[in-house]
């Protein structure tokens, strides 16, 4: 909730901090992983975002937002298709 609130006001760094706390409490939280990757995208931390989106897809292979955001991060890194 706090991570989403920070992200909603454009504070991607604080959002990432809160989502990391979610993952500290529950490392298998798909929402935590996807949202942390999304916060990294907004902070322009492309490599980190790509890693989190890959982890999201490993947890839930059919997660459409994770696939989309993986593609966004890969494009920013000049790695499309993602390799």
Secondary structure, 3 states (H helix, E strand, C coil): CHHHHHHHCCCHHHHHHHHHHHHHHCCCCHHHHHHHHHHHHHCCCHHHHHHHHHHHHHHCCCCHHHHHHHHHHHHHCCCCCCC
